[in-house]
Amino acid sequence: MDIGAMSRGPGQAGARRGTARAIAAVVLTAGLAGAGTLVTTTEPAQAATTGDTVLSVSTASSSVSTASETGVNCRRVKCVALTFDDGPGRYTDALLRSLAAYRARATFFVVGQNVAAYPGIVRRTYAAGHEIGSHTWSHPDLTKLSAASVRAQLARTDRAIKAAIGVRPKLVRPPYGAFNATVRLQARRPVVMWSVDTLDWRYRDSAKVARKAIRSVRPGSVILFHDIHPSTVRAIPQVLKSLSKRGYRFVTVSQLFGGRPPRVVYSRG
């Protein structure tokens, strides 16, 4: 089933917590991997809050490799990671054709219920060289769930994805961009945010979505789209055409980081 109600994106629940969670660059908490563990993204000098603590840190140089698994060196060429949430759905196949026309790779953060409904689409997506990540089973705000419920959401989605493509997803994107220490601890894999929000869930306008992506991108950007909206899928050919002309290469999130994404991904740039 398509979960159209989930397409409201980070602007609903995420907005209530402010942008700190949606573009968190630092999480400092005693519960992530030991007391006082500092988890960084590769976004330099970004600030985030945990309780009353406000910190700003620069990039850990070890978090990015010089080359991706496809041989594209994102230190030498301009790379961008296109990411698509909430699918698979009835428009995903059309999106795959557009991506194939530009030899583009992308990352799809899929909802487990939709994977169970459309396993063939997930198989085609993976077979085309795209990355599959978890977006939970039913798209809840994970920060409102118990640790056991968070684990259940992720585990059920893992099983559905593995049944479809034979492998467990290595990345998680929390619905609405909402995560905390409990979510991070239960995920046990990189939590992937974004640096460009096209707001395609709000503005069902292909031209506006394309302009937002094209104007906001920079090398290392992680761009958020939702492939359950036909307006978004119609916008992608223009995004691919314009960014290709500007010399961008389209890679998965893991490829952007040379196969070793940091614990919290915001942007490589």
Accessible surface in RSA format (square Angstrom, percent):
REM  Atomic radii and reference values for relative SASA: ProtOr
REM  Chains: A
REM  Algorithm: Lee & Richards
REM  Probe-radius: 1.40
REM  Slices: 20
REM RES _ NUM      All-atoms   Total-Side   Main-Chain    Non-polar    All polar
REM                ABS   REL    ABS   REL    ABS   REL    ABS   REL    ABS   REL
RES MET A   1   121.79  63.1 103.91  68.8  17.88  42.6  80.30  68.3  41.49  55.0
RES ASP A   2    53.24  37.3  32.05  31.9  21.20  50.1  23.08  54.3  30.16  30.1
RES ILE A   3    10.87   6.2   8.21   6.1   2.66   6.4  10.75   7.7   0.12   0.3
RES GLY A   4    45.73  56.4   0.00   N/A  45.73  56.4  33.38  91.6  12.35  27.7
RES ALA A   5    78.87  72.5  57.10  88.1  21.77  49.5  70.12  98.7   8.75  23.2
RES MET A   6    19.77  10.2  19.76  13.1   0.00   0.0  19.76  16.8   0.00   0.0
RES SER A   7     4.59   3.9   4.59   6.1   0.00   0.0   0.00   0.0   4.59   6.4
RES ARG A   8    95.07  39.9  91.13  46.5   3.94   9.4  35.05  47.9  60.02  36.4
RES GLY A   9     2.69   3.3   0.00   N/A   2.69   3.3   2.69   7.4   0.00   0.0
RES PRO A  10    11.84   8.6   9.44   8.6   2.40   8.7   9.51   7.9   2.33  14.5
RES GLY A  11    19.29  23.8   0.00   N/A  19.29  23.8  10.00  27.4   9.30  20.8
RES GLN A  12    80.77  45.2  75.70  55.3   5.07  12.1   6.13  13.0  74.65  56.6
RES ALA A  13     4.73   4.3   4.60   7.1   0.13   0.3   4.60   6.5   0.13   0.3
RES GLY A  14     4.46   5.5   0.00   N/A   4.46   5.5   3.70  10.2   0.76   1.7
RES ALA A  15    63.71  58.6  37.48  57.8  26.23  59.7  47.00  66.2  16.70  44.2
RES ARG A  16   157.32  66.1 117.16  59.7  40.16  95.6  75.83 103.6  81.49  49.4
RES ARG A  17    53.80  22.6  28.03  14.3  25.77  61.3  29.63  40.5  24.17  14.6
RES GLY A  18    33.74  41.6   0.00   N/A  33.74  41.6  31.96  87.7   1.78   4.0
RES THR A  19    97.93  69.7  93.54  94.8   4.39  10.5  66.18  88.9  31.76  48.0
RES ALA A  20    42.69  39.2  32.11  49.6  10.58  24.1  39.80  56.0   2.89   7.6
RES ARG A  21    72.70  30.5  71.76  36.6   0.94   2.2  20.99  28.7  51.71  31.3
RES ALA A  22    13.34  12.3  12.95  20.0   0.39   0.9  12.96  18.3   0.37   1.0
RES ILE A  23    61.62  35.1  58.69  43.7   2.92   7.0  58.69  42.3   2.92   7.9
RES ALA A  24     5.62   5.2   5.15   7.9   0.47   1.1   5.62   7.9   0.00   0.0
RES ALA A  25     1.77   1.6   0.70   1.1   1.07   2.4   0.70   1.0   1.07   2.8
RES VAL A  26     5.57   3.7   2.09   1.9   3.48   8.4   2.56   2.2   3.01   8.2
RES VAL A  27    14.93   9.8  14.78  13.4   0.15   0.4  14.93  13.0   0.00   0.0
RES LEU A  28    49.30  27.5  45.20  32.3   4.10  10.3  45.20  31.7   4.10  11.0
RES THR A  29    22.84  16.2  15.27  15.5   7.57  18.0   9.49  12.8  13.34  20.2
RES ALA A  30    71.01  65.3  54.27  83.8  16.74  38.1  54.38  76.6  16.62  44.0
RES GLY A  31    35.77  44.1   0.00   N/A  35.77  44.1  29.68  81.4   6.09  13.6
RES LEU A  32    12.17   6.8   2.29   1.6   9.88  24.8   2.29   1.6   9.88  26.6
RES ALA A  33    70.55  64.9  30.27  46.7  40.28  91.6  43.56  61.3  27.00  71.5
RES GLY A  34    37.29  46.0   0.00   N/A  37.29  46.0  32.51  89.2   4.79  10.7
RES ALA A  35    94.16  86.6  60.89  94.0  33.27  75.7  60.99  85.9  33.17  87.9
RES GLY A  36    54.50  67.2   0.00   N/A  54.50  67.2  30.28  83.1  24.22  54.2
RES THR A  37    24.65  17.5  17.28  17.5   7.38  17.6  17.87  24.0   6.78  10.2
RES LEU A  38    78.80  43.9  56.63  40.5  22.17  55.7  56.63  39.8  22.17  59.7
RES VAL A  39     2.24   1.5   0.66   0.6   1.58   3.8   2.21   1.9   0.03   0.1
RES THR A  40    26.64  18.9  21.08  21.4   5.56  13.2  11.46  15.4  15.17  22.9
RES THR A  41     2.80   2.0   0.11   0.1   2.70   6.4   0.09   0.1   2.71   4.1
RES THR A  42     2.23   1.6   0.51   0.5   1.72   4.1   0.42   0.6   1.82   2.7
RES GLU A  43    15.24   8.8  12.38   9.4   2.87   6.8   0.00   0.0  15.24  12.4
RES PRO A  44    65.41  47.7  58.88  53.7   6.53  23.8  58.88  48.6   6.53  40.6
RES ALA A  45    70.66  65.0  50.61  78.1  20.05  45.6  51.02  71.8  19.64  52.0
RES GLN A  46    52.17  29.2  50.59  37.0   1.57   3.7   1.77   3.8  50.40  38.2
RES ALA A  47    61.59  56.6  37.24  57.5  24.35  55.4  37.33  52.6  24.26  64.3
RES ALA A  48     9.60   8.8   2.72   4.2   6.88  15.6   5.81   8.2   3.79  10.0
RES THR A  49    77.31  55.0  56.88  57.7  20.43  48.7  36.60  49.2  40.71  61.5
RES THR A  50    54.14  38.5  44.51  45.1   9.63  22.9  42.66  57.3  11.48  17.4
RES GLY A  51    73.70  90.9   0.00   N/A  73.70  90.9  42.99 118.0  30.71  68.8
RES ASP A  52   151.29 106.0 117.06 116.5  34.23  80.9  41.72  98.2 109.57 109.3
RES THR A  53    55.40  39.4  49.46  50.1   5.94  14.2  22.18  29.8  33.21  50.2
RES VAL A  54    97.59  64.2  73.57  66.6  24.02  57.9  73.57  63.9  24.02  65.2
RES LEU A  55    59.42  33.1  56.05  40.1   3.37   8.5  59.30  41.6   0.11   0.3
RES SER A  56    71.44  60.4  41.64  55.6  29.80  68.6  30.72  65.4  40.72  57.0
RES VAL A  57    35.51  23.4  28.32  25.6   7.19  17.3  35.35  30.7   0.17   0.5
RES SER A  58    80.57  68.1  66.89  89.3  13.68  31.5  34.43  73.3  46.14  64.6
RES THR A  59    45.88  32.6  27.08  27.5  18.80  44.8  25.65  34.5  20.23  30.6
RES ALA A  60    45.54  41.9  35.77  55.2   9.77  22.2  45.34  63.9   0.20   0.5
RES SER A  61   101.84  86.1  80.35 107.2  21.49  49.5  51.49 109.7  50.34  70.5
RES SER A  62    96.94  81.9  71.14  94.9  25.80  59.4  54.91 116.9  42.02  58.9
RES SER A  63    17.74  15.0   8.91  11.9   8.82  20.3  17.67  37.6   0.07   0.1
RES VAL A  64    14.46   9.5   2.05   1.9  12.41  29.9   2.17   1.9  12.29  33.3
RES SER A  65    25.15  21.3  16.83  22.5   8.32  19.2   4.59   9.8  20.56  28.8
RES THR A  66    87.28  62.1  85.80  87.0   1.48   3.5  58.89  79.1  28.39  42.9
RES ALA A  67    45.85  42.2  38.04  58.7   7.80  17.8  39.34  55.4   6.51  17.2
RES SER A  68     9.43   8.0   0.03   0.0   9.41  21.7   0.68   1.4   8.76  12.3
RES GLU A  69   130.42  74.9  86.39  65.4  44.03 104.8  45.44  87.9  84.99  69.4
RES THR A  70    72.39  51.5  36.39  36.9  36.00  85.8  44.85  60.2  27.54  41.6
RES GLY A  71    61.49  75.8   0.00   N/A  61.49  75.8  33.61  92.2  27.88  62.4
RES VAL A  72    17.70  11.6  12.25  11.1   5.45  13.1  17.70  15.4   0.00   0.0
RES ASN A  73    34.66  23.9  31.26  30.2   3.39   8.2  13.36  32.2  21.29  20.6
RES CYS A  74     9.54   7.2   3.93   4.4   5.61  13.2   3.93  10.0   5.61   6.0
RES ARG A  75   123.96  52.0  91.42  46.6  32.54  77.5  30.06  41.1  93.90  56.9
RES ARG A  76   198.77  83.5 160.75  81.9  38.02  90.5  51.36  70.2 147.41  89.3
RES VAL A  77    59.19  38.9  47.47  43.0  11.72  28.2  55.04  47.8   4.15  11.3
RES LYS A  78    76.17  37.2  74.06  45.4   2.12   5.0  46.12  41.5  30.06  32.0
RES CYS A  79     1.83   1.4   0.79   0.9   1.04   2.4   0.79   2.0   1.04   1.1
RES VAL A  80     0.00   0.0   0.00   0.0   0.00   0.0   0.00   0.0   0.00   0.0
RES ALA A  81     0.02   0.0   0.02   0.0   0.00   0.0   0.02   0.0   0.00   0.0
RES LEU A  82     0.02   0.0   0.00   0.0   0.02   0.1   0.00   0.0   0.02   0.1
RES THR A  83     0.00   0.0   0.00   0.0   0.00   0.0   0.00   0.0   0.00   0.0
RES PHE A  84     0.74   0.4   0.06   0.0   0.67   1.8   0.06   0.0   0.67   1.9
RES ASP A  85     4.34   3.0   4.34   4.3   0.00   0.0   0.00   0.0   4.34   4.3
RES ASP A  86     0.08   0.1   0.03   0.0   0.05   0.1   0.01   0.0   0.07   0.1
RES GLY A  87     1.37   1.7   0.00   N/A   1.37   1.7   0.80   2.2   0.56   1.3
RES PRO A  88     3.55   2.6   2.66   2.4   0.89   3.2   3.55   2.9   0.00   0.0
RES GLY A  89     0.65   0.8   0.00   N/A   0.65   0.8   0.32   0.9   0.33   0.7
RES ARG A  90   173.66  72.9 144.51  73.7  29.15  69.4  48.70  66.6 124.95  75.7
RES TYR A  91    54.58  25.5  53.27  30.3   1.31   3.4  39.65  29.8  14.93  18.4
RES THR A  92     1.27   0.9   1.27   1.3   0.00   0.0   1.27   1.7   0.00   0.0
RES ASP A  93    40.40  28.3  39.28  39.1   1.12   2.7  16.89  39.8  23.51  23.4
RES ALA A  94    36.87  33.9  32.99  50.9   3.88   8.8  33.13  46.7   3.74   9.9
RES LEU A  95     0.05   0.0   0.05   0.0   0.00   0.0   0.05   0.0   0.00   0.0
RES LEU A  96    17.10   9.5  14.58  10.4   2.51   6.3  14.92  10.5   2.18   5.9
RES ARG A  97   161.24  67.7 150.86  76.9  10.37  24.7  76.79 104.9  84.45  51.2
RES SER A  98    22.20  18.8  14.86  19.8   7.34  16.9   7.88  16.8  14.32  20.1
RES LEU A  99     0.00   0.0   0.00   0.0   0.00   0.0   0.00   0.0   0.00   0.0
RES ALA A 100    65.92  60.6  46.99  72.5  18.92  43.0  52.87  74.5  13.04  34.6
RES ALA A 101    80.03  73.6  38.61  59.6  41.42  94.2  51.66  72.7  28.37  75.2
RES TYR A 102    82.10  38.3  61.08  34.8  21.02  54.7  44.46  33.4  37.64  46.4
RES ARG A 103   212.69  89.3 194.35  99.1  18.34  43.7  66.28  90.6 146.41  88.7
RES ALA A 104     0.56   0.5   0.00   0.0   0.56   1.3   0.31   0.4   0.25   0.7
RES ARG A 105    76.81  32.3  76.81  39.2   0.00   0.0   8.81  12.0  68.00  41.2
RES ALA A 106     0.00   0.0   0.00   0.0   0.00   0.0   0.00   0.0   0.00   0.0
RES THR A 107     0.01   0.0   0.01   0.0   0.00   0.0   0.00   0.0   0.01   0.0
RES PHE A 108     4.00   2.0   4.00   2.5   0.00   0.0   4.00   2.4   0.00   0.0
RES PHE A 109     0.00   0.0   0.00   0.0   0.00   0.0   0.00   0.0   0.00   0.0
RES VAL A 110     4.16   2.7   4.16   3.8   0.00   0.0   4.16   3.6   0.00   0.0
RES VAL A 111     0.00   0.0   0.00   0.0   0.00   0.0   0.00   0.0   0.00   0.0
RES GLY A 112     0.00   0.0   0.00   N/A   0.00   0.0   0.00   0.0   0.00   0.0
RES GLN A 113    42.09  23.5  37.19  27.2   4.90  11.7  10.76  22.9  31.32  23.8
RES ASN A 114     0.00   0.0   0.00   0.0   0.00   0.0   0.00   0.0   0.00   0.0
RES VAL A 115     0.95   0.6   0.78   0.7   0.16   0.4   0.78   0.7   0.16   0.4
RES ALA A 116    62.83  57.8  33.04  51.0  29.80  67.8  41.62  58.6  21.21  56.2
RES ALA A 117    48.43  44.5  14.97  23.1  33.46  76.1  25.71  36.2  22.72  60.2
RES TYR A 118    66.61  31.1  62.25  35.4   4.37  11.4  42.50  31.9  24.11  29.7
RES PRO A 119    48.37  35.2  48.37  44.1   0.00   0.0  48.37  39.9   0.00   0.0
RES GLY A 120    19.88  24.5   0.00   N/A  19.88  24.5  16.35  44.9   3.53   7.9
RES ILE A 121    14.44   8.2  14.17  10.6   0.27   0.7  14.17  10.2   0.27   0.7
RES VAL A 122     1.30   0.9   0.39   0.4   0.90   2.2   1.30   1.1   0.00   0.0
RES ARG A 123   117.77  49.4 114.12  58.2   3.66   8.7  47.15  64.4  70.63  42.8
RES ARG A 124   118.86  49.9 112.98  57.6   5.88  14.0  64.79  88.5  54.07  32.8
RES THR A 125     3.04   2.2   3.04   3.1   0.00   0.0   1.49   2.0   1.55   2.3
RES TYR A 126    91.66  42.8  84.50  48.1   7.16  18.6  54.66  41.1  37.00  45.6
RES ALA A 127    88.87  81.7  49.11  75.8  39.76  90.4  59.37  83.6  29.50  78.1
RES ALA A 128    42.37  39.0  24.72  38.2  17.64  40.1  37.67  53.1   4.69  12.4
RES GLY A 129    32.71  40.3   0.00   N/A  32.71  40.3  24.71  67.8   8.00  17.9
RES HIS A 130     6.83   3.7   2.48   1.7   4.35  11.1   0.50   0.5   6.33   7.4
RES GLU A 131    28.24  16.2  23.27  17.6   4.97  11.8  20.54  39.7   7.70   6.3
RES ILE A 132     9.27   5.3   1.65   1.2   7.62  18.4   1.65   1.2   7.62  20.7
RES GLY A 133     0.00   0.0   0.00   N/A   0.00   0.0   0.00   0.0   0.00   0.0
RES SER A 134     0.00   0.0   0.00   0.0   0.00   0.0   0.00   0.0   0.00   0.0
RES HIS A 135     3.39   1.9   3.39   2.4   0.00   0.0   1.50   1.5   1.89   2.2
RES THR A 136     0.00   0.0   0.00   0.0   0.00   0.0   0.00   0.0   0.00   0.0
RES TRP A 137    32.19  12.9  32.19  15.6   0.00   0.0  27.66  14.7   4.53   7.3
RES SER A 138    35.31  29.8  26.44  35.3   8.87  20.4  14.35  30.6  20.96  29.4
RES HIS A 139     7.56   4.1   2.48   1.7   5.08  13.0   0.16   0.2   7.40   8.6
RES PRO A 140    29.25  21.3  19.67  17.9   9.58  34.8  29.25  24.2   0.00   0.0
RES ASP A 141    14.38  10.1   8.35   8.3   6.03  14.3   8.35  19.6   6.03   6.0
RES LEU A 142     0.71   0.4   0.00   0.0   0.71   1.8   0.00   0.0   0.71   1.9
RES THR A 143    29.79  21.2   7.63   7.7  22.16  52.8   4.19   5.6  25.60  38.7
RES LYS A 144   141.09  68.8 104.24  64.0  36.85  87.7  79.59  71.6  61.51  65.5
RES LEU A 145    57.76  32.2  41.70  29.8  16.05  40.4  45.42  31.9  12.33  33.2
RES SER A 146    66.93  56.6  49.20  65.7  17.73  40.8  54.07 115.1  12.86  18.0
RES ALA A 147    33.92  31.2  29.08  44.9   4.84  11.0  29.08  41.0   4.84  12.8
RES ALA A 148    55.83  51.3  49.65  76.6   6.18  14.1  50.08  70.5   5.75  15.2
RES SER A 149    45.01  38.0  40.17  53.6   4.84  11.2  12.60  26.8  32.41  45.4
RES VAL A 150     0.02   0.0   0.02   0.0   0.00   0.0   0.02   0.0   0.00   0.0
RES ARG A 151   116.16  48.8 112.73  57.5   3.43   8.2  44.81  61.2  71.35  43.2
RES ALA A 152    60.16  55.3  49.65  76.6  10.52  23.9  57.68  81.2   2.48   6.6
RES GLN A 153    28.85  16.1  26.55  19.4   2.29   5.5   4.96  10.6  23.88  18.1
RES LEU A 154     3.90   2.2   3.90   2.8   0.00   0.0   3.90   2.7   0.00   0.0
RES ALA A 155    39.48  36.3  35.24  54.4   4.24   9.6  38.85  54.7   0.62   1.7
RES ARG A 156   121.13  50.9 120.16  61.3   0.98   2.3  25.22  34.5  95.91  58.1
RES THR A 157     0.00   0.0   0.00   0.0   0.00   0.0   0.00   0.0   0.00   0.0
RES ASP A 158    14.72  10.3  14.04  14.0   0.68   1.6   9.38  22.1   5.34   5.3
RES ARG A 159   153.12  64.3 144.57  73.7   8.55  20.3  75.85 103.7  77.27  46.8
RES ALA A 160    17.61  16.2   6.23   9.6  11.38  25.9  14.66  20.6   2.95   7.8
RES ILE A 161     0.00   0.0   0.00   0.0   0.00   0.0   0.00   0.0   0.00   0.0
RES LYS A 162   119.18  58.1 114.89  70.5   4.29  10.2  57.44  51.7  61.74  65.8
RES ALA A 163    90.17  82.9  49.74  76.8  40.44  92.0  62.37  87.8  27.81  73.7
RES ALA A 164     7.50   6.9   0.56   0.9   6.94  15.8   1.91   2.7   5.59  14.8
RES ILE A 165    25.28  14.4   2.30   1.7  22.98  55.4  10.69   7.7  14.59  39.6
RES GLY A 166    47.37  58.4   0.00   N/A  47.37  58.4  28.24  77.5  19.12  42.8
RES VAL A 167    64.44  42.4  61.37  55.6   3.07   7.4  64.44  56.0   0.00   0.0
RES ARG A 168   115.33  48.4 105.27  53.7  10.05  23.9  45.18  61.7  70.15  42.5
RES PRO A 169     4.06   3.0   0.00   0.0   4.06  14.8   4.06   3.4   0.00   0.0
RES LYS A 170   158.34  77.2 152.35  93.5   5.99  14.3  96.45  86.8  61.89  65.9
RES LEU A 171     1.88   1.0   1.88   1.3   0.00   0.0   1.88   1.3   0.00   0.0
RES VAL A 172     0.18   0.1   0.18   0.2   0.00   0.0   0.18   0.2   0.00   0.0
RES ARG A 173     0.38   0.2   0.38   0.2   0.00   0.0   0.38   0.5   0.00   0.0
RES PRO A 174     0.57   0.4   0.14   0.1   0.42   1.5   0.14   0.1   0.42   2.6
RES PRO A 175     0.03   0.0   0.03   0.0   0.00   0.0   0.03   0.0   0.00   0.0
RES TYR A 176    12.94   6.0   7.10   4.0   5.83  15.2   3.76   2.8   9.18  11.3
RES GLY A 177     0.84   1.0   0.00   N/A   0.84   1.0   0.00   0.0   0.84   1.9
RES ALA A 178     0.25   0.2   0.00   0.0   0.25   0.6   0.22   0.3   0.03   0.1
RES PHE A 179     6.73   3.4   3.12   1.9   3.60   9.4   3.12   1.9   3.60  10.3
RES ASN A 180    47.61  32.8  40.53  39.2   7.08  17.1  24.82  59.7  22.79  22.0
RES ALA A 181    31.34  28.8  26.37  40.7   4.98  11.3  26.54  37.4   4.81  12.7
RES THR A 182    53.70  38.2  49.27  49.9   4.43  10.6  17.21  23.1  36.49  55.2
RES VAL A 183     0.39   0.3   0.39   0.4   0.00   0.0   0.39   0.3   0.00   0.0
RES ARG A 184    22.37   9.4  20.63  10.5   1.74   4.2   2.58   3.5  19.79  12.0
RES LEU A 185    68.99  38.4  65.71  47.0   3.28   8.2  67.93  47.7   1.06   2.9
RES GLN A 186    21.03  11.8  12.58   9.2   8.45  20.1   0.00   0.0  21.03  15.9
RES ALA A 187     0.30   0.3   0.03   0.0   0.27   0.6   0.03   0.0   0.27   0.7
RES ARG A 188   173.55  72.9 139.97  71.4  33.57  79.9  59.17  80.9 114.38  69.3
RES ARG A 189    19.44   8.2  11.88   6.1   7.57  18.0  13.50  18.5   5.94   3.6
RES PRO A 190    26.71  19.5  26.66  24.3   0.05   0.2  26.66  22.0   0.05   0.3
RES VAL A 191     0.06   0.0   0.06   0.1   0.00   0.0   0.06   0.1   0.00   0.0
RES VAL A 192     0.00   0.0   0.00   0.0   0.00   0.0   0.00   0.0   0.00   0.0
RES MET A 193     0.00   0.0   0.00   0.0   0.00   0.0   0.00   0.0   0.00   0.0
RES TRP A 194     9.28   3.7   9.28   4.5   0.00   0.0   4.90   2.6   4.38   7.1
RES SER A 195    30.48  25.8   5.86   7.8  24.62  56.7   6.26  13.3  24.23  33.9
RES VAL A 196     8.48   5.6   5.33   4.8   3.16   7.6   8.48   7.4   0.00   0.0
RES ASP A 197    30.90  21.6  24.95  24.8   5.96  14.1  16.14  38.0  14.77  14.7
RES THR A 198     2.95   2.1   0.00   0.0   2.95   7.0   0.00   0.0   2.95   4.5
RES LEU A 199    46.37  25.8  46.37  33.2   0.00   0.0  46.37  32.6   0.00   0.0
RES ASP A 200     0.00   0.0   0.00   0.0   0.00   0.0   0.00   0.0   0.00   0.0
RES TRP A 201    13.54   5.4   8.51   4.1   5.03  11.8   8.51   4.5   5.03   8.2
RES ARG A 202   119.32  50.1  94.83  48.3  24.49  58.3  34.56  47.2  84.76  51.4
RES TYR A 203    79.04  36.9  75.03  42.7   4.01  10.4  47.81  35.9  31.23  38.5
RES ARG A 204   133.61  56.1 104.82  53.4  28.78  68.5  43.80  59.9  89.81  54.4
RES ASP A 205    63.41  44.4  58.53  58.3   4.88  11.5  17.75  41.8  45.66  45.5
RES SER A 206    28.84  24.4  23.13  30.9   5.71  13.1  22.64  48.2   6.20   8.7
RES ALA A 207    55.81  51.3  45.41  70.1  10.39  23.6  53.28  75.0   2.52   6.7
RES LYS A 208    83.63  40.8  82.99  50.9   0.64   1.5  41.18  37.1  42.45  45.2
RES VAL A 209     0.15   0.1   0.15   0.1   0.00   0.0   0.15   0.1   0.00   0.0
RES ALA A 210     4.77   4.4   4.77   7.4   0.00   0.0   4.77   6.7   0.00   0.0
RES ARG A 211   101.28  42.5 100.05  51.0   1.23   2.9  38.14  52.1  63.15  38.3
RES LYS A 212    84.61  41.3  79.36  48.7   5.25  12.5  34.15  30.7  50.46  53.8
RES ALA A 213     0.00   0.0   0.00   0.0   0.00   0.0   0.00   0.0   0.00   0.0
RES ILE A 214    29.72  16.9  29.63  22.1   0.09   0.2  29.63  21.3   0.09   0.2
RES ARG A 215   186.85  78.5 152.17  77.6  34.68  82.6  60.37  82.5 126.47  76.7
RES SER A 216    41.76  35.3  19.57  26.1  22.18  51.1  18.63  39.7  23.12  32.4
RES VAL A 217    10.83   7.1   0.00   0.0  10.83  26.1   0.00   0.0  10.83  29.4
RES ARG A 218   102.60  43.1 101.79  51.9   0.81   1.9  48.87  66.8  53.73  32.6
RES PRO A 219    60.49  44.1  57.43  52.4   3.06  11.1  57.43  47.4   3.06  19.0
RES GLY A 220     1.96   2.4   0.00   N/A   1.96   2.4   0.47   1.3   1.49   3.3
RES SER A 221     1.63   1.4   1.63   2.2   0.00   0.0   0.00   0.0   1.63   2.3
RES VAL A 222     0.00   0.0   0.00   0.0   0.00   0.0   0.00   0.0   0.00   0.0
RES ILE A 223     0.00   0.0   0.00   0.0   0.00   0.0   0.00   0.0   0.00   0.0
RES LEU A 224     0.77   0.4   0.77   0.6   0.00   0.0   0.77   0.5   0.00   0.0
RES PHE A 225     0.00   0.0   0.00   0.0   0.00   0.0   0.00   0.0   0.00   0.0
RES HIS A 226     3.57   1.9   3.57   2.5   0.00   0.0   0.00   0.0   3.57   4.1
RES ASP A 227     0.80   0.6   0.80   0.8   0.00   0.0   0.00   0.0   0.80   0.8
RES ILE A 228    15.18   8.6   4.14   3.1  11.04  26.6   4.88   3.5  10.31  28.0
RES HIS A 229     6.51   3.6   6.51   4.5   0.00   0.0   2.69   2.8   3.82   4.4
RES PRO A 230    49.85  36.3  48.58  44.3   1.27   4.6  49.50  40.9   0.35   2.2
RES SER A 231     4.00   3.4   4.00   5.3   0.00   0.0   3.21   6.8   0.79   1.1
RES THR A 232     0.07   0.0   0.07   0.1   0.00   0.0   0.07   0.1   0.00   0.0
RES VAL A 233    12.45   8.2  11.22  10.2   1.23   3.0  11.22   9.7   1.23   3.3
RES ARG A 234   154.72  65.0 133.75  68.2  20.97  49.9  69.65  95.2  85.06  51.6
RES ALA A 235     2.08   1.9   0.00   0.0   2.08   4.7   2.08   2.9   0.00   0.0
RES ILE A 236     0.04   0.0   0.04   0.0   0.00   0.0   0.04   0.0   0.00   0.0
RES PRO A 237    55.80  40.7  54.03  49.3   1.77   6.4  54.54  45.0   1.26   7.9
RES GLN A 238    87.20  48.8  83.47  61.0   3.72   8.9  33.19  70.6  54.01  41.0
RES VAL A 239     0.00   0.0   0.00   0.0   0.00   0.0   0.00   0.0   0.00   0.0
RES LEU A 240     0.04   0.0   0.04   0.0   0.00   0.0   0.04   0.0   0.00   0.0
RES LYS A 241    94.49  46.1  93.75  57.5   0.73   1.7  38.25  34.4  56.24  59.9
RES SER A 242    20.91  17.7  16.26  21.7   4.65  10.7  10.90  23.2  10.01  14.0
RES LEU A 243     0.00   0.0   0.00   0.0   0.00   0.0   0.00   0.0   0.00   0.0
RES SER A 244    43.37  36.7  26.51  35.4  16.86  38.8  23.56  50.2  19.81  27.8
RES LYS A 245   158.00  77.1 118.38  72.6  39.62  94.3  86.83  78.2  71.18  75.8
RES ARG A 246   100.29  42.1  86.42  44.1  13.87  33.0  52.22  71.4  48.07  29.1
RES GLY A 247    42.17  52.0   0.00   N/A  42.17  52.0  32.41  89.0   9.76  21.9
RES TYR A 248    11.33   5.3   4.55   2.6   6.78  17.6   0.11   0.1  11.22  13.8
RES ARG A 249   118.51  49.8 117.32  59.8   1.19   2.8  30.42  41.6  88.09  53.4
RES PHE A 250    15.58   7.8   5.50   3.4  10.09  26.2   5.50   3.3  10.09  28.9
RES VAL A 251     2.74   1.8   2.74   2.5   0.00   0.0   2.74   2.4   0.00   0.0
RES THR A 252     4.91   3.5   4.90   5.0   0.01   0.0   2.64   3.5   2.27   3.4
RES VAL A 253     0.00   0.0   0.00   0.0   0.00   0.0   0.00   0.0   0.00   0.0
RES SER A 254    14.69  12.4  14.69  19.6   0.00   0.0   9.97  21.2   4.72   6.6
RES GLN A 255     9.20   5.1   8.41   6.1   0.79   1.9   0.01   0.0   9.19   7.0
RES LEU A 256     1.09   0.6   0.10   0.1   0.99   2.5   0.10   0.1   0.99   2.7
RES PHE A 257     0.08   0.0   0.08   0.0   0.00   0.0   0.08   0.0   0.00   0.0
RES GLY A 258    14.14  17.4   0.00   N/A  14.14  17.4   0.45   1.2  13.69  30.7
RES GLY A 259    39.35  48.5   0.00   N/A  39.35  48.5  14.19  38.9  25.16  56.3
RES ARG A 260   144.15  60.5 137.17  69.9   6.98  16.6  69.58  95.1  74.57  45.2
RES PRO A 261    25.79  18.8  10.67   9.7  15.13  55.0  10.67   8.8  15.13  94.0
RES PRO A 262    14.61  10.7   4.73   4.3   9.88  35.9  14.61  12.1   0.00   0.0
RES ARG A 263   110.99  46.6 108.50  55.3   2.50   5.9  33.56  45.9  77.43  46.9
RES VAL A 264     0.50   0.3   0.50   0.5   0.00   0.0   0.50   0.4   0.00   0.0
RES VAL A 265     0.02   0.0   0.00   0.0   0.02   0.0   0.02   0.0   0.00   0.0
RES TYR A 266    20.02   9.3  19.96  11.4   0.06   0.1   0.20   0.1  19.82  24.4
RES SER A 267     0.22   0.2   0.22   0.3   0.00   0.0   0.00   0.0   0.22   0.3
RES ARG A 268    32.27  13.5  23.64  12.1   8.62  20.5   0.64   0.9  31.62  19.2
RES GLY A 269    24.35  30.0   0.00   N/A  24.35  30.0  24.35  66.8   0.00   0.0
END  Absolute sums over single chains surface
CHAIN  1 A    10978.0       8463.0       2515.0       5912.7       5065.4
END  Absolute sums over all chains
TOTAL         10978.0       8463.0       2515.0       5912.7       5065.4
